[in-house]
């Protein structure tokens, strides 16, 4: 079963069972039902209440199973099940408790959940409480799972044994497990994005660094002021490219880094490289994936100057298109065979082609959806035009990226 299907199944099961559990409590309160006639039938009210409560528990759980997130979710989960008390554990300790009885029940939790942590199966058991005034008489223990197996347990306490509570607690634990799996997926996706950025940084080849420094050195005696300016451009370019925080950047920052790259390339190629910039000021604050455009410009310079003595022109344009910003990088160089281009975008990287195009294309699709991949127009001897469409109001799948 896929992650999406599992999430749907678990959410549906939790909603139906918890809604039934809440429905029983609502229908037992006829007086309140009469006052709520304008909100629909008891079933509709119970379903709405369950969905709303589940939505409150989801955000902290999507951050993983920790003491802080468990503490924020425990009260909501207890309300969802309607139990006297509820606690969440990891494999070694109680992370959060909500409800009465914590003082004399907490120390028994580890023994209570041990079997479930070992087998991964739900169970119910007597709470073995010696306090006659304590309402916690029975406990349902359900496993919380992730990619690496059982991560912890959900323990729901009731005043009596209940088959409905066993089933409801099990389904809610499955729903919690789905949130934890999504949290793991988010972390995996973040690691993938970081790996892709590292791969792009690795593309800032030693040859480019060596050639840039060699070009700077050539001006030290003949034009010391220009050598100083290029050295500052080189320092700023490398500092930005190797920064350690943030998966996203503003278009203005990306373009500034590109200008620095082009200044260094221009010092090497001289008049052979001509650059035109056409930037609409209103799109400069737009957010896009970090290091998303620089590989496209590097590709344009590389292929634009390939096997050409007369040089080439690279045109970079950014315009406002309503809900999107449209950025194009175009060169009048040797172009590329469309079949070879398709192989590059599939990640097959034939000899002589870099990973920049496929890397950027994949990242854009991950962040904005399949319809926002690169649009490339090219042909042998026809140059290349790469178009990037960036939704203005969607900074990405990780809006809270560090």
Secondary structure, DSSP 8 states (H G I E B T S, - for coil): --HHHHHHHHHHHHHHHHHHHHHHHHHT-HHHHHHTGGG--HHHHHHHHHHHHHHHHHHHHTT-S-HHHHHHHHHHHHHHHT-SEEEEEESSSEEEEEES-HHHHGGGHHHHHHHHHHH---EEEE-----TT----EEEEEEEEETTEEEEEEEEEESS--HHHHHHHHHHHHHHHHHHHHHHHHHHHHHHHHHHHHHHHHTS-HHHHHHHHHHHHHTTTT-HHHHHHHHHHHHHHHHHHT--S-SEEEHHHHHHHHHHHHHHHHHHHGGGEEEEEEE-GGGTT-EEETTSSHHHHHHHHHHHSTT-SS-EEEEEEEEEETTEEEEEEEE-S----HHHHHHHHTT---TT--SHHHHHHHHHHHHH-GGGS-EEEE-TTS-EEEEEEEETT---S-TT--
